[in-house]
Amino acid sequence: MKLRWQWRSLRRGLILGGVGLLLSWLISCQSNQPQGNGLVNQVTFWTMQLQPKFTPYFTDLISTFEQDNPPEVVSWVDIPWNVMESKILTAVSANTAPEVVNLNPSFASLLAGKNAWVNLSDGVSPAVQAQYLPRIWQANRLGEHIFGFPWYLTTRITIYNQTLLQQAGIEKPPTTFGELATAARLIKQKTGKYGFFVTFSPSDSAEVLESLVQMGVQLVDEKGEAAFNSPAGKAAFQYWVDLYKQGVLPPEVLTQGHRQAVELYQAGAIALLSSGPEFLASLEKNAPSIAKVSATAPQITGQTGKKNVAVMNLVIPRSSQNQAGAIKFAEFVTNQENQLAFAKAANVLPSNQAAVEQYRQELENLTDPSPLEQARRVSVQQLDTAEVLIPPMANLNQLKRIIYDSLGAAMLGNKSVEEALTEAEQLWNQNIKG
């Protein structure tokens, strides 16, 4: 099963162009269009590539909801992850969107800016809102609107090859970017292999963009204008430029995505991998010898101490004729019992506070945890301080592309760090004005 997280969803460019203008017009005219599916008591529920592995879970969940909430009827539709964005865009534009849909905040915020979703600040009681981790609930805020229910989460952890660290004379895995740079140089010097791989491909992960925030960089100001051309921004750019020019980063970091990091780790070619606990299951299958020498540690961060959390959420289209049923179903899916059951089945984390505490306690009580359970411990322990590092913004992909392209030019020596920052600042400010 391929769970796609917030940073993976950012791999795909949002090819919207003129469609955005059309979408704005269509949404503004919704009151004159046929509404939703036309069935007052039906809740159509779209998920992203969760069949067939989780079919029994959702079959039972839906059956229980229908029994407890007559006459509501739930119709579950599972959509391949790579076509979800185009399908929901088309459905919202045509006013045929489902009642509840599973999206990541970055794409959901694009349509939230077009007023496509129900504002949950008004539609959900304060008592229910308080059930979710506060920082995670606020991650779905755009302006004064909360546009989505938090569902399942993941925090990145560090998976490391103990053998390679020992060969390099490193006693414990790095926890900060400063320690990471030192470790990467030692690993390259002592073993001839690379310490880690992080992608600078604009169409892939946002991990480098998040690293800037962890290093203390403010990306944009309250007006949405560039704020990254600062002393902190210069230091962060210089950090990545130096590592690349010193040869401690694989040269393909500029063109290859996170999948390359996975392949290199499985081949024993890099010592550290930033991923989620669920990776360990595939590692044991694809590279058992590497799995045997692997261990887990907390996520690497900067001087801010900030740690990333990725969120998948449930949004409710404004065009739904059954908004009350949709809200009731979304609250049911994300309650303590159901979130905890799904987190265990899918190797993810819940966003419901009571479910998080119960999950944490169950993991702590294990007497002989497996490597996967140990990874889950590390992951859930980070939830107290983890946050969505990049706030929802409709044009996040453009910001990432501008910064990655400018940073890549500096890494290749085509521009100085100062020139790269200035160019990125100008391009971004032109972008938002345009």
N, C-alpha and C positions, 0 to 999 in steps of 0.2 A: 504494500500500500504506500502510495506516495503522498504523504502529507506535505503540502507546500506552505512554507512559512512566509512571514511578511517580507524578509530579505530575499527569498527566492522568487516571490511574485514580482519583485522589482526587476527581474531579469528581462521581462518582456516590455518593450516600449509601448506606450499608450498611443496607438496610431489613430489619433482623433481628428487632427486638422480641423477642417471645416465642419466636421460632424459635431464639434462642441457647440458651434453657433446654432446648428439645426436642433441639437438636443435642448438647448436653452429655450428655443422657441416652442418646441413640442411640449416641454414640461410646463411652460407658462400657460399653455392652452389646454391643460389637462381637464379643467372643469367642463370643457365642451366636448370631451371625448368619452367613449364607452369606458367604464371603470373596471379595472382588474379582470377577474375571471367571471364576474357576474353572479357568483354563487355566494350567498350571504354567509353561510356557515362552513364554507370550505377554506382550508388553509393549505395552500400549495407551498411546499418547502423544498428549496433548492440547496443542495450541498455540493462540495467539490471533491469528486473522485474518492468516495468512501465505500463504494460497493466493489466487490462483494464481501470484503472482509468484515465490514461492520453492519451488514444487512440484518443479522439476528438482533443486534443491539437496537437499531432503529425500528425494527418491526415491533419489538416489545415496548419500546418507548412510546411509539405512536399509538399502539393498542391501549396502553394504560391511560394516555392522555384522552383518547376518545371515550373510554369508559367513564372517566372522571368528569368529563366536560361535554355531555350531550347538549345540543346536537352537532357539535363541531366534528368535522371530518377532515383528516389530514391526507394530502396527496404528496408523497415524497418522490422527488426527481433528482437523480444524481448526475451531475454535469462533469465531463472531463475538465481537469484544471486548466488546460491550455486554451479552452474555448469559453470559459466562464465569463471573462470580461466582455468579450464581443457579444455573447448571448444576453447578458443582463443589460448591456448598453442598448441593444436592439429592443429588448422587451420594455425597458423604461421609456424609450423613445416612442414605441408603438402603443404604450399604455396597456401592456399585457404582462406586466411583471408579476412574479409570484408574491404571496403574502409575506414570506420570510425567506431570506437568502443569505447564504454564508459567503462573506467577502473579507478581504483584509482591509485594514483601515486606510492604507494609502490609496487604493482604488475607490473604496467607498467614499472617501473624502472628496474625490473628484466630482462625484454626482451629488454629494451633500452640498457642495457649492452651488449646484443648480436647483437646490430645494427638492431633490428627488425622494428623500426619506422622511419618515415620520419623526418629529422632534420628541425624543423620549424624555426630555426634561419635563415636559408637560404630561406625557402619556403614561409615565411610570411613577408609582408612589415613592416618596422619600424613603420609606422603610425597605422597599425592594432595591432601590438604588444603593442603599447602605450595605447590601449583602455582598457587593463586589469589592475587590481590592480598589481603594480610592484612586490610585494612580492609573490603574487600568481602565476604570470607568471614565476618567477624564481624558484618556487617550483617544476616545471617540468624540471629542468635543471640537466643533468648528464654529467659532464665534460664540453665540449663546445657545447653540443647539447641540444636544447629544444625539448622534445619528445611529448608534449601534449598541447592542448588548454585547459585552465581552463574553467570549465562549472559552476556547482552549488556548493555552499559552505555551511558549517554550522560552527558556533562557539559554543562551549559548554557554557551553562549558569548554574547557580545554582537555582534549584527549591527547595523551603524549606517549611516545615510544620510550619506555624506561631504558632499554638497551642503548639507544643512541645518546640519551642524556648522560648515561654512565660513561660511555666512551669519550664524551666531550668533557668529562669531569664536572658535570653539573649535578648537584646534590638534590635539588628540588626544582620543580617547573616554575617558570617565570609567572608573576602575577601582575606586573605592570609593563607598559610599553618600553620603559627604560630597561628593565630586566630582560625583556624579549629581545631587544637589539643586542645586548651583551651575549645572551645565549645563542642567538643566531650566528654571531661572529665566531663563537667558540665551536659550535657544531660544524660550521663550514671548514674551519681551520683544522680541527681534530679528526673529522670523519670524511670530509669532502662532500658531505650532503648538505641539504638546505634545512634551516630550522623550521620554516613554515612557508605557506603559500597564501596570499590574500589577493583577490582579484581587483584590478583597476579597470576592468572592462565596463564601459558605461551601461551596457545592457544587462549587467548581471547584479551581483549582490551589492547592498548598500553598506557593507561592513566598514569600508574605509571612510565613508561619509560619517558613519556613527563614531568611528575612532576619533574624528576631529572634535566631535562633541565631548567625547571622553577626555580629550586632551585640553578641554577648556575653551573651545572655539564656539562662539555664538554664530550660527549660520546666517540668520536673518533677524532684522529688528522688528519692532512692533508694526511698522509700515509694510513689512515684507521685503524691504530692500536689503542688499548684501551687507552683512556685518562681519564677514569672515576675513576681510583684508585688515588684519589687526596683528599685534605682536603674537598673540596665541595662534592665529592662523599661519603666520610666517613660520613659527616654530614647528607646527604640525606638518606643513608642507615640507620643510627642511628635513624632518625626521624621515619621511618616506623617500625623499630624493636621495638622501645620504645612503640609506640601506640599499637602494637600487644601484647606485653608482659604485658602492663598495662590493657589489657582486654577491651579496648575501640573500638576495631575492631571486628566484628563478626568472629568467628573462621573459617568459610567457605570461607573467602576471598582467601585462598590459593588454593581452588579447584573449586569454583563456578565462573561463569562469570558475565558480566554486567546484564544479565537477572535477576539474583538474586537480584541485587540492585533495579531494577524496581519493582519486586514483593514485596520486603520489604517496599519500599516507599508506594506502593499502599495499603499495609496492615497497614500503620501507625507505622511500626516497626523501621524506621529510619527517621531522621529529615531532611536530606539534600540529594539531588540527583543531580549528574552531568549529564546533558542530553541536548537535543536540544529543541527549542520551540515546535516542532511537537509532543513531548511527552504529552503536555497538552491536546491535542485533545483526545488521548486514555485514559488519566487519567480521564477526565470528563465522559467517557463512562464506564470505568472499576471500578472506585472508586470515585463516585461523592462526597461523604462526605469528602474525602481527598482533592479533587480538590477545594472545597469551602474554605478550610483553607490554600491553597497553594499560594505562591507568588514567584516572580522571582528576581534574583540578578545577577550581573556579575560573570563571571567565577573566581574561586579561583586560585590564582597564588602565586609564590614565590617572593624572593627578587629581581629577575630580572624584574618583572612586565610583563613578556612575557605571551601571551595568545594564546591558540591553535586555529587553523582553520583547518578544514578537507575539502579536495578538491576532487571533482569528475571531471574527465577530458575526453577529446576526443583525441584519438590517431589515426594516419594514418599509416597502415602497409607499409613498404618499397616495398613489393611485388605488391602493387596496380598498375594496369595498368592505372587507372584514378586518379592519384594524384592531378592533377589540379582541377578536379571536387570535389574530397574529401576535399581539402583545402577550396574551395569555400563554400561547404556545412557546414563544421565545423565553418567557420567564420559566416555564416548565423545563425546557431543554437545559437551561443554565442554572437550575437550582442545585442545592448542595448534593443531593443523592445522585442525580443524573450526571453532573459534572465529574464527580468523583469516580463513578463507574466508567465513564468514557476516558478519563485521564489514565486510569489503570490499563484499559484495553489498548489505548493508542500510544502509550509512552509519552504522554504530554502532561501539562499541568493545568489544574483548574483555575478559574478566575474568581470563583465564589470563595469568600473569606473562610467560611466554616469548612468548606471542602478542602481548602489549602491546609488548614490547621489539622484536620483529621488525617490527611494524606501524609503530612510531615510527621505526625506522631506515629503512624503505622510504620513508616520507613525507619524511624529512630528505634523502634522496638524490635526490629529484626536482629536476631543474634548472629546469623551467618549470611549477610547479604551477598548476592551475586554481583558481578561487575556492573550489570545493568542497574541493579537496585542501588549500588553505591553511586552510580552516575545520577540516578534520580535524586538521591539525597543531596548531592552537590547542587543540582539544578533547583530543587525546591527551596533550599536554604538561601538562594539568591533573591527570592521573590520579595522579601521584606524591603529591599532597597531598589530592586530592578524597575526600570521605567522604559517607556517608548522614547527613545532618544531623539527621534526626529518627529516633530509635531505634524499632524495631518495638514497637508497643503495640496491644492489641486494640481500644482505643477512641479511636484517633487522630482519626477524623472528628468525634467529639464535642468533643475538645479544639480542633480547628480551628474548628468552628462557634462555640463559646463565645468564643474569642479574637476571631474575625472580627466576630461580632455586637457585642461590647463595643467593639472598636476602631472599628467603623462608627458606633456611637452617639456616640463622642467626635469623630469626623470631622465628623459632622453638627451638633455642638454640643449634643446632647441630654444629654451627660454630660461632666464634666471627665475628664482623663486619669486622675487619681487614683481617681475614682469608677468609671471603666470597668475599671481594673485590679482594684480591690477586688471588684467584682461578678463579674468573670471568675474570680477566685481562689475566691470562695465557691461559684459554680456548679460549677466543676470538682471541688472537694473534695466537694461534695454528690454529684456524679455518680459518683465512684469509690467512695464509701461506699455509695451505692445499688446 
